[in-house]
Amino acid sequence: MTKQVQQLDRVIIRFAGDSGDGMQLTGDRFTAGTAEFGNDLSTLPNFPAEIRAPAGTLPGVSSFQLHFADHDILTPGDAPNVLVAMNPAALKANLGDLPRGADIIVNTDEFTKRNLQKVGYDGSPVDDDSLAEWRVHPVPLTSLTVKALEGFSLSKKDAERSKNMFALGLLSWLYHRPTEATIKFLENKFAKKPDIAKANIAAFQAGWNYGETTESFSVSYEVKPAKLAPGVYRNISGNQALAYGLIAASVQSRLPLFLGSYPITPASDILHELSRHKRFGIRTFQAEDEIAGVGAALGAAFGGALGVTTTSGPGVALKAETVGLAVTTELPLIVVDVQRAGPSTGMPTKTEQTDLLMAMFGRNGESPLPIVAPSTPSDCFDAALEAARIAVKYRTPVMLLSDGYLANGSEPWKLPSAAELPDISTEFASGPNHEDGVTFLPFKRDTETLARPWAIPGTAGLEHRIGGIEKAENTGNISYDGENHDRMVRMRQAKIDGIADDIPALEVDDPDGDARVLVLGWGSTYGPIAAAARRVRKSGGKVAQAHLRHLNPLPANVGEVLRSYDKVLLPEINLGQLALLLRARFLVDIISYNRVRGLPFKAEELAGVIQDVIDSE
């Protein structure tokens, strides 16, 4: 029987199950196949913080959402077209996000009385009419998997673990995804356990064959490749891109990279990735705590390396004193903060933008530093390069504010050529810099950047004091003089302020040039804001959009841009931190729109907010 193939321009799929059901792996493999096929894509992994959350419960649900299309897309999508629910908890936790008419593939084997009761179902919703608004496909995924693996010497429990591969095979058939890469992945992943590899491959192929032969699915779907700019592409997550950006920065600065880090969600993958690239001269140090990690990174910077430390919000709080030391010693240091929901431990696997004010002011004394924020997963590469450029050129610690959404999300990335990457190399001090030709002044400043010389320990004639006590201008000697302190405080601030002349102006996307409302954003809100602006414009509304990468100092034209519009809307995944800064500095009445739910904004939600602001004109 030849089944009908229906063409679609885009699809949003959400895999959901227990945190032990392998939903992240399933989503990752489906994403890899989609990237190989050539679709544009965006992903949203969403999982509990516990290593193994209580099975069958709502808090234990893990999901992976993938939006793929034959055209340019900006977000993981607002609402899934397809939900794969591995148990009743996964169905109940995600049902509210499904639009009417969406497809639900249900693993009926897990809809036992006990599992139903765990989440408050009196009976199975698959058997009554409570799911009548959706197209339900009951599939006994677990028992079909076990049957497919009868020829393998596996226990029933071990065979059941492959049900995620059966589901992956079924969805791969349903959406015409390539299979060769997944088979090769399984062979490599279980190379030391060939029986397990063969079993997972068999389950995957059984899922494909089930889709091909069952009458439950009479239609399969095809989403043609997207028309992307010519080039070599790969799928990449934010943490991967950030790690690669740091490696590129090491090469382009001609400095060895040293990472001092303590594992913390959601930043740990940067440490894991960098540790794989020793051939580039990368040194990774897993410290005993956050303070040791940043101390080692700053020590490496003093020794002439590109010092980096990675963390999340709680770790930034612990690193604050050492970051202040980097400010006063004026050494290059990159502090990567992959933000997560707080305060305190908060919700470690959920995203937020709530560390901006801590990055700005979370140290004692007048302690300014530059702040850079990537806007998409792939942009983390460029943001890392930019943070390194500023740190090395201006001899300053730089805070790079990523977040959990960017870190774990992925999208296609066009690989840049090496020739496109900026040269961010610098020169170390090599001899005296005083007019007398004999004396070395460790705090004599470059007239353009106000940066001090970078003198490597052990260089003859360049010995100088280092430490946290205030330094005398030029000589760097210990000084308690009030007038000197005032000059040094102002000089350090002026150095950071001057970076505004070395960064691009804020660009505004205003197609017709006559919009009266500007939507401003920073960090990971870029995708939802841009998608929302597209929707509003498509419906006839006029709206301008601008997005900030540099948060301190701000681009020189920010004030001019803000005053050019009647109303400025600023969505943030916090309670209005950037809005507070902009109101104070520019005296512009910013309209804040704030949500702190641990999830990114939805485009439909923001489109409604934008339209309301336009209508209030």
ZIPE-V663387 format. One record per residue. N is the residue number from 0. RES is the residue in three letters. D_FIRST is the distance of its C-alpha to the first C-alpha in whole Angstrom. Layout:
n=N res=RES d_first=D_FIRST
n=N res=RES d_first=D_FIRST
This chain:
n=0 res=MET d_first=0
n=1 res=THR d_first=4
n=2 res=LYS d_first=6
n=3 res=GLN d_first=10
n=4 res=VAL d_first=13
n=5 res=GLN d_first=16
n=6 res=GLN d_first=19
n=7 res=LEU d_first=22
n=8 res=ASP d_first=26
n=9 res=ARG d_first=26
n=10 res=VAL d_first=25
n=11 res=ILE d_first=28
n=12 res=ILE d_first=26
n=13 res=ARG d_first=29
n=14 res=PHE d_first=28
n=15 res=ALA d_first=31
n=16 res=GLY d_first=32
n=17 res=ASP d_first=35
n=18 res=SER d_first=37
n=19 res=GLY d_first=37
n=20 res=ASP d_first=33
n=21 res=GLY d_first=33
n=22 res=MET d_first=32
n=23 res=GLN d_first=34
n=24 res=LEU d_first=32
n=25 res=THR d_first=29
n=26 res=GLY d_first=30
n=27 res=ASP d_first=31
n=28 res=ARG d_first=29
n=29 res=PHE d_first=26
n=30 res=THR d_first=29
n=31 res=ALA d_first=30
n=32 res=GLY d_first=26
n=33 res=THR d_first=26
n=34 res=ALA d_first=30
n=35 res=GLU d_first=28
n=36 res=PHE d_first=26
n=37 res=GLY d_first=29
n=38 res=ASN d_first=28
n=39 res=ASP d_first=32
n=40 res=LEU d_first=32
n=41 res=SER d_first=34
n=42 res=THR d_first=34
n=43 res=LEU d_first=36
n=44 res=PRO d_first=37
n=45 res=ASN d_first=38
n=46 res=PHE d_first=40
n=47 res=PRO d_first=43
n=48 res=ALA d_first=46
n=49 res=GLU d_first=46
n=50 res=ILE d_first=45
n=51 res=ARG d_first=43
n=52 res=ALA d_first=43
n=53 res=PRO d_first=43
n=54 res=ALA d_first=40
n=55 res=GLY d_first=38
n=56 res=THR d_first=40
n=57 res=LEU d_first=40
n=58 res=PRO d_first=43
n=59 res=GLY d_first=40
n=60 res=VAL d_first=37
n=61 res=SER d_first=36
n=62 res=SER d_first=34
n=63 res=PHE d_first=33
n=64 res=GLN d_first=32
n=65 res=LEU d_first=30
n=66 res=HIS d_first=30
n=67 res=PHE d_first=28
n=68 res=ALA d_first=28
n=69 res=ASP d_first=28
n=70 res=HIS d_first=32
n=71 res=ASP d_first=35
n=72 res=ILE d_first=35
n=73 res=LEU d_first=38
n=74 res=THR d_first=37
n=75 res=PRO d_first=35
n=76 res=GLY d_first=34
n=77 res=ASP d_first=35
n=78 res=ALA d_first=33
n=79 res=PRO d_first=29
n=80 res=ASN d_first=26
n=81 res=VAL d_first=24
n=82 res=LEU d_first=26
n=83 res=VAL d_first=25
n=84 res=ALA d_first=28
n=85 res=MET d_first=29
n=86 res=ASN d_first=31
n=87 res=PRO d_first=33
n=88 res=ALA d_first=36
n=89 res=ALA d_first=33
n=90 res=LEU d_first=32
n=91 res=LYS d_first=35
n=92 res=ALA d_first=37
n=93 res=ASN d_first=34
n=94 res=LEU d_first=33
n=95 res=GLY d_first=36
n=96 res=ASP d_first=35
n=97 res=LEU d_first=31
n=98 res=PRO d_first=31
n=99 res=ARG d_first=30
n=100 res=GLY d_first=26
n=101 res=ALA d_first=25
n=102 res=ASP d_first=23
n=103 res=ILE d_first=24
n=104 res=ILE d_first=22
n=105 res=VAL d_first=24
n=106 res=ASN d_first=25
n=107 res=THR d_first=26
n=108 res=ASP d_first=28
n=109 res=GLU d_first=30
n=110 res=PHE d_first=31
n=111 res=THR d_first=34
n=112 res=LYS d_first=37
n=113 res=ARG d_first=39
n=114 res=ASN d_first=37
n=115 res=LEU d_first=37
n=116 res=GLN d_first=40
n=117 res=LYS d_first=41
n=118 res=VAL d_first=40
n=119 res=GLY d_first=41
n=120 res=TYR d_first=38
n=121 res=ASP d_first=39
n=122 res=GLY d_first=36
n=123 res=SER d_first=32
n=124 res=PRO d_first=31
n=125 res=VAL d_first=28
n=126 res=ASP d_first=29
n=127 res=ASP d_first=31
n=128 res=ASP d_first=31
n=129 res=SER d_first=32
n=130 res=LEU d_first=29
n=131 res=ALA d_first=28
n=132 res=GLU d_first=29
n=133 res=TRP d_first=26
n=134 res=ARG d_first=22
n=135 res=VAL d_first=22
n=136 res=HIS d_first=20
n=137 res=PRO d_first=21
n=138 res=VAL d_first=20
n=139 res=PRO d_first=22
n=140 res=LEU d_first=23
n=141 res=THR d_first=26
n=142 res=SER d_first=25
n=143 res=LEU d_first=22
n=144 res=THR d_first=24
n=145 res=VAL d_first=26
n=146 res=LYS d_first=24
n=147 res=ALA d_first=22
n=148 res=LEU d_first=26
n=149 res=GLU d_first=27
n=150 res=GLY d_first=28
n=151 res=PHE d_first=30
n=152 res=SER d_first=34
n=153 res=LEU d_first=34
n=154 res=SER d_first=35
n=155 res=LYS d_first=33
n=156 res=LYS d_first=35
n=157 res=ASP d_first=34
n=158 res=ALA d_first=30
n=159 res=GLU d_first=30
n=160 res=ARG d_first=31
n=161 res=SER d_first=28
n=162 res=LYS d_first=26
n=163 res=ASN d_first=27
n=164 res=MET d_first=25
n=165 res=PHE d_first=22
n=166 res=ALA d_first=22
n=167 res=LEU d_first=23
n=168 res=GLY d_first=20
n=169 res=LEU d_first=17
n=170 res=LEU d_first=19
n=171 res=SER d_first=19
n=172 res=TRP d_first=15
n=173 res=LEU d_first=15
n=174 res=TYR d_first=18
n=175 res=HIS d_first=17
n=176 res=ARG d_first=20
n=177 res=PRO d_first=22
n=178 res=THR d_first=22
n=179 res=GLU d_first=25
n=180 res=ALA d_first=28
n=181 res=THR d_first=27
n=182 res=ILE d_first=26
n=183 res=LYS d_first=30
n=184 res=PHE d_first=31
n=185 res=LEU d_first=31
n=186 res=GLU d_first=32
n=187 res=ASN d_first=35
n=188 res=LYS d_first=36
n=189 res=PHE d_first=36
n=190 res=ALA d_first=37
n=191 res=LYS d_first=40
n=192 res=LYS d_first=38
n=193 res=PRO d_first=35
n=194 res=ASP d_first=33
n=195 res=ILE d_first=33
n=196 res=ALA d_first=31
n=197 res=LYS d_first=29
n=198 res=ALA d_first=28
n=199 res=ASN d_first=27
n=200 res=ILE d_first=25
n=201 res=ALA d_first=23
n=202 res=ALA d_first=23
n=203 res=PHE d_first=22
n=204 res=GLN d_first=19
n=205 res=ALA d_first=18
n=206 res=GLY d_first=18
n=207 res=TRP d_first=16
n=208 res=ASN d_first=13
n=209 res=TYR d_first=13
n=210 res=GLY d_first=12
n=211 res=GLU d_first=9
n=212 res=THR d_first=8
n=213 res=THR d_first=10
n=214 res=GLU d_first=10
n=215 res=SER d_first=13
n=216 res=PHE d_first=12
n=217 res=SER d_first=10
n=218 res=VAL d_first=11
n=219 res=SER d_first=13
n=220 res=TYR d_first=16
n=221 res=GLU d_first=18
n=222 res=VAL d_first=22
n=223 res=LYS d_first=24
n=224 res=PRO d_first=27
n=225 res=ALA d_first=30
n=226 res=LYS d_first=33
n=227 res=LEU d_first=35
n=228 res=ALA d_first=39
n=229 res=PRO d_first=39
n=230 res=GLY d_first=40
n=231 res=VAL d_first=39
n=232 res=TYR d_first=37
n=233 res=ARG d_first=36
n=234 res=ASN d_first=35
n=235 res=ILE d_first=39
n=236 res=SER d_first=40
n=237 res=GLY d_first=44
n=238 res=ASN d_first=45
n=239 res=GLN d_first=44
n=240 res=ALA d_first=45
n=241 res=LEU d_first=48
n=242 res=ALA d_first=49
n=243 res=TYR d_first=48
n=244 res=GLY d_first=50
n=245 res=LEU d_first=53
n=246 res=ILE d_first=53
n=247 res=ALA d_first=53
n=248 res=ALA d_first=56
n=249 res=SER d_first=58
n=250 res=VAL d_first=57
n=251 res=GLN d_first=58
n=252 res=SER d_first=61
n=253 res=ARG d_first=62
n=254 res=LEU d_first=63
n=255 res=PRO d_first=61
n=256 res=LEU d_first=59
n=257 res=PHE d_first=60
n=258 res=LEU d_first=58
n=259 res=GLY d_first=60
n=260 res=SER d_first=57
n=261 res=TYR d_first=57
n=262 res=PRO d_first=53
n=263 res=ILE d_first=52
n=264 res=THR d_first=49
n=265 res=PRO d_first=48
n=266 res=ALA d_first=50
n=267 res=SER d_first=49
n=268 res=ASP d_first=46
n=269 res=ILE d_first=49
n=270 res=LEU d_first=51
n=271 res=HIS d_first=48
n=272 res=GLU d_first=47
n=273 res=LEU d_first=50
n=274 res=SER d_first=51
n=275 res=ARG d_first=49
n=276 res=HIS d_first=51
n=277 res=LYS d_first=54
n=278 res=ARG d_first=54
n=279 res=PHE d_first=55
n=280 res=GLY d_first=58
n=281 res=ILE d_first=56
n=282 res=ARG d_first=58
n=283 res=THR d_first=57
n=284 res=PHE d_first=59
n=285 res=GLN d_first=58
n=286 res=ALA d_first=61
n=287 res=GLU d_first=62
n=288 res=ASP d_first=62
n=289 res=GLU d_first=61
n=290 res=ILE d_first=65
n=291 res=ALA d_first=65
n=292 res=GLY d_first=62
n=293 res=VAL d_first=63
n=294 res=GLY d_first=67
n=295 res=ALA d_first=65
n=296 res=ALA d_first=64
n=297 res=LEU d_first=67
n=298 res=GLY d_first=69
n=299 res=ALA d_first=66
n=300 res=ALA d_first=67
n=301 res=PHE d_first=71
n=302 res=GLY d_first=70
n=303 res=GLY d_first=68
n=304 res=ALA d_first=65
n=305 res=LEU d_first=62
n=306 res=GLY d_first=62
n=307 res=VAL d_first=59
n=308 res=THR d_first=59
n=309 res=THR d_first=55
n=310 res=THR d_first=55
n=311 res=SER d_first=54
n=312 res=GLY d_first=57
n=313 res=PRO d_first=58
n=314 res=GLY d_first=59
n=315 res=VAL d_first=60
n=316 res=ALA d_first=63
n=317 res=LEU d_first=64
n=318 res=LYS d_first=64
n=319 res=ALA d_first=66
n=320 res=GLU d_first=70
n=321 res=THR d_first=69
n=322 res=VAL d_first=67
n=323 res=GLY d_first=70
n=324 res=LEU d_first=72
n=325 res=ALA d_first=70
n=326 res=VAL d_first=71
n=327 res=THR d_first=74
n=328 res=THR d_first=74
n=329 res=GLU d_first=72
n=330 res=LEU d_first=70
n=331 res=PRO d_first=66
n=332 res=LEU d_first=64
n=333 res=ILE d_first=60
n=334 res=VAL d_first=59
n=335 res=VAL d_first=55
n=336 res=ASP d_first=55
n=337 res=VAL d_first=51
n=338 res=GLN d_first=52
n=339 res=ARG d_first=50
n=340 res=ALA d_first=51
n=341 res=GLY d_first=55
n=342 res=PRO d_first=58
n=343 res=SER d_first=58
n=344 res=THR d_first=55
n=345 res=GLY d_first=53
n=346 res=MET d_first=50
n=347 res=PRO d_first=49
n=348 res=THR d_first=45
n=349 res=LYS d_first=46
n=350 res=THR d_first=47
n=351 res=GLU d_first=50
n=352 res=GLN d_first=52
n=353 res=THR d_first=55
n=354 res=ASP d_first=57
n=355 res=LEU d_first=59
n=356 res=LEU d_first=62
n=357 res=MET d_first=62
n=358 res=ALA d_first=62
n=359 res=MET d_first=64
n=360 res=PHE d_first=67
n=361 res=GLY d_first=66
n=362 res=ARG d_first=69
n=363 res=ASN d_first=73
n=364 res=GLY d_first=75
n=365 res=GLU d_first=74
n=366 res=SER d_first=71
n=367 res=PRO d_first=69
n=368 res=LEU d_first=66
n=369 res=PRO d_first=63
n=370 res=ILE d_first=60
n=371 res=VAL d_first=57
n=372 res=ALA d_first=53
n=373 res=PRO d_first=50
n=374 res=SER d_first=47
n=375 res=THR d_first=44
n=376 res=PRO d_first=43
n=377 res=SER d_first=43
n=378 res=ASP d_first=46
n=379 res=CYS d_first=48
n=380 res=PHE d_first=48
n=381 res=ASP d_first=50
n=382 res=ALA d_first=52
n=383 res=ALA d_first=53
n=384 res=LEU d_first=55
n=385 res=GLU d_first=57
n=386 res=ALA d_first=58
n=387 res=ALA d_first=59
n=388 res=ARG d_first=61
n=389 res=ILE d_first=63
n=390 res=ALA d_first=64
n=391 res=VAL d_first=65
n=392 res=LYS d_first=67
n=393 res=TYR d_first=68
n=394 res=ARG d_first=69
n=395 res=THR d_first=67
n=396 res=PRO d_first=65
n=397 res=VAL d_first=62
n=398 res=MET d_first=59
n=399 res=LEU d_first=56
n=400 res=LEU d_first=54
n=401 res=SER d_first=50
n=402 res=ASP d_first=48
n=403 res=GLY d_first=46
n=404 res=TYR d_first=43
n=405 res=LEU d_first=44
n=406 res=ALA d_first=44
n=407 res=ASN d_first=41
n=408 res=GLY d_first=39
n=409 res=SER d_first=37
n=410 res=GLU d_first=36
n=411 res=PRO d_first=36
n=412 res=TRP d_first=39
n=413 res=LYS d_first=41
n=414 res=LEU d_first=43
n=415 res=PRO d_first=46
n=416 res=SER d_first=48
n=417 res=ALA d_first=51
n=418 res=ALA d_first=53
n=419 res=GLU d_first=52
n=420 res=LEU d_first=54
n=421 res=PRO d_first=57
n=422 res=ASP d_first=60
n=423 res=ILE d_first=61
n=424 res=SER d_first=64
n=425 res=THR d_first=67
n=426 res=GLU d_first=71
n=427 res=PHE d_first=73
n=428 res=ALA d_first=76
n=429 res=SER d_first=78
n=430 res=GLY d_first=82
n=431 res=PRO d_first=85
n=432 res=ASN d_first=84
n=433 res=HIS d_first=87
n=434 res=GLU d_first=90
n=435 res=ASP d_first=92
n=436 res=GLY d_first=89
n=437 res=VAL d_first=90
n=438 res=THR d_first=88
n=439 res=PHE d_first=85
n=440 res=LEU d_first=84
n=441 res=PRO d_first=80
n=442 res=PHE d_first=80
n=443 res=LYS d_first=81
n=444 res=ARG d_first=78
n=445 res=ASP d_first=77
n=446 res=THR d_first=78
n=447 res=GLU d_first=74
n=448 res=THR d_first=72
n=449 res=LEU d_first=75
n=450 res=ALA d_first=73
n=451 res=ARG d_first=76
n=452 res=PRO d_first=76
n=453 res=TRP d_first=73
n=454 res=ALA d_first=76
n=455 res=ILE d_first=74
n=456 res=PRO d_first=76
n=457 res=GLY d_first=78
n=458 res=THR d_first=79
n=459 res=ALA d_first=83
n=460 res=GLY d_first=85
n=461 res=LEU d_first=82
n=462 res=GLU d_first=83
n=463 res=HIS d_first=82
n=464 res=ARG d_first=82
n=465 res=ILE d_first=79
n=466 res=GLY d_first=78
n=467 res=GLY d_first=77
n=468 res=ILE d_first=81
n=469 res=GLU d_first=82
n=470 res=LYS d_first=83
n=471 res=ALA d_first=85
n=472 res=GLU d_first=84
n=473 res=ASN d_first=84
n=474 res=THR d_first=85
n=475 res=GLY d_first=83
n=476 res=ASN d_first=86
n=477 res=ILE d_first=86
n=478 res=SER d_first=87
n=479 res=TYR d_first=88
n=480 res=ASP d_first=89
n=481 res=GLY d_first=88
n=482 res=GLU d_first=88
n=483 res=ASN d_first=86
n=484 res=HIS d_first=84
n=485 res=ASP d_first=83
n=486 res=ARG d_first=83
n=487 res=MET d_first=80
n=488 res=VAL d_first=78
n=489 res=ARG d_first=78
n=490 res=MET d_first=78
n=491 res=ARG d_first=75
n=492 res=GLN d_first=73
n=493 res=ALA d_first=74
n=494 res=LYS d_first=72
n=495 res=ILE d_first=69
n=496 res=ASP d_first=70
n=497 res=GLY d_first=70
n=498 res=ILE d_first=67
n=499 res=ALA d_first=66
n=500 res=ASP d_first=67
n=501 res=ASP d_first=65
n=502 res=ILE d_first=61
n=503 res=PRO d_first=59
n=504 res=ALA d_first=60
n=505 res=LEU d_first=58
n=506 res=GLU d_first=55
n=507 res=VAL d_first=54
n=508 res=ASP d_first=51
n=509 res=ASP d_first=52
n=510 res=PRO d_first=50
n=511 res=ASP d_first=53
n=512 res=GLY d_first=56
n=513 res=ASP d_first=57
n=514 res=ALA d_first=55
n=515 res=ARG d_first=58
n=516 res=VAL d_first=56
n=517 res=LEU d_first=55
n=518 res=VAL d_first=52
n=519 res=LEU d_first=54
n=520 res=GLY d_first=52
n=521 res=TRP d_first=52
n=522 res=GLY d_first=50
n=523 res=SER d_first=47
n=524 res=THR d_first=47
n=525 res=TYR d_first=46
n=526 res=GLY d_first=42
n=527 res=PRO d_first=42
n=528 res=ILE d_first=45
n=529 res=ALA d_first=44
n=530 res=ALA d_first=41
n=531 res=ALA d_first=43
n=532 res=ALA d_first=45
n=533 res=ARG d_first=42
n=534 res=ARG d_first=41
n=535 res=VAL d_first=45
n=536 res=ARG d_first=45
n=537 res=LYS d_first=42
n=538 res=SER d_first=43
n=539 res=GLY d_first=46
n=540 res=GLY d_first=48
n=541 res=LYS d_first=51
n=542 res=VAL d_first=51
n=543 res=ALA d_first=52
n=544 res=GLN d_first=51
n=545 res=ALA d_first=53
n=546 res=HIS d_first=52
n=547 res=LEU d_first=55
n=548 res=ARG d_first=54
n=549 res=HIS d_first=58
n=550 res=LEU d_first=59
n=551 res=ASN d_first=63
n=552 res=PRO d_first=64
n=553 res=LEU d_first=63
n=554 res=PRO d_first=62
n=555 res=ALA d_first=65
n=556 res=ASN d_first=64
n=557 res=VAL d_first=62
n=558 res=GLY d_first=65
n=559 res=GLU d_first=65
n=560 res=VAL d_first=62
n=561 res=LEU d_first=62
n=562 res=ARG d_first=65
n=563 res=SER d_first=63
n=564 res=TYR d_first=61
n=565 res=ASP d_first=62
n=566 res=LYS d_first=59
n=567 res=VAL d_first=58
n=568 res=LEU d_first=55
n=569 res=LEU d_first=54
n=570 res=PRO d_first=51
n=571 res=GLU d_first=52
n=572 res=ILE d_first=51
n=573 res=ASN d_first=54
n=574 res=LEU d_first=57
n=575 res=GLY d_first=58
n=576 res=GLN d_first=60
n=577 res=LEU d_first=59
n=578 res=ALA d_first=60
n=579 res=LEU d_first=63
n=580 res=LEU d_first=64
n=581 res=LEU d_first=64
n=582 res=ARG d_first=66
n=583 res=ALA d_first=68
n=584 res=ARG d_first=69
n=585 res=PHE d_first=68
n=586 res=LEU d_first=69
n=587 res=VAL d_first=66
n=588 res=ASP d_first=64
n=589 res=ILE d_first=61
n=590 res=ILE d_first=58
n=591 res=SER d_first=57
n=592 res=TYR d_first=53
n=593 res=ASN d_first=53
n=594 res=ARG d_first=50
n=595 res=VAL d_first=50
n=596 res=ARG d_first=47
n=597 res=GLY d_first=46
n=598 res=LEU d_first=43
n=599 res=PRO d_first=43
n=600 res=PHE d_first=44
n=601 res=LYS d_first=41
n=602 res=ALA d_first=41
n=603 res=GLU d_first=40
n=604 res=GLU d_first=43
n=605 res=LEU d_first=45
n=606 res=ALA d_first=44
n=607 res=GLY d_first=46
n=608 res=VAL d_first=49
n=609 res=ILE d_first=50
n=610 res=GLN d_first=49
n=611 res=ASP d_first=52
n=612 res=VAL d_first=54
n=613 res=ILE d_first=54
n=614 res=ASP d_first=54
n=615 res=SER d_first=57
n=616 res=GLU d_first=59
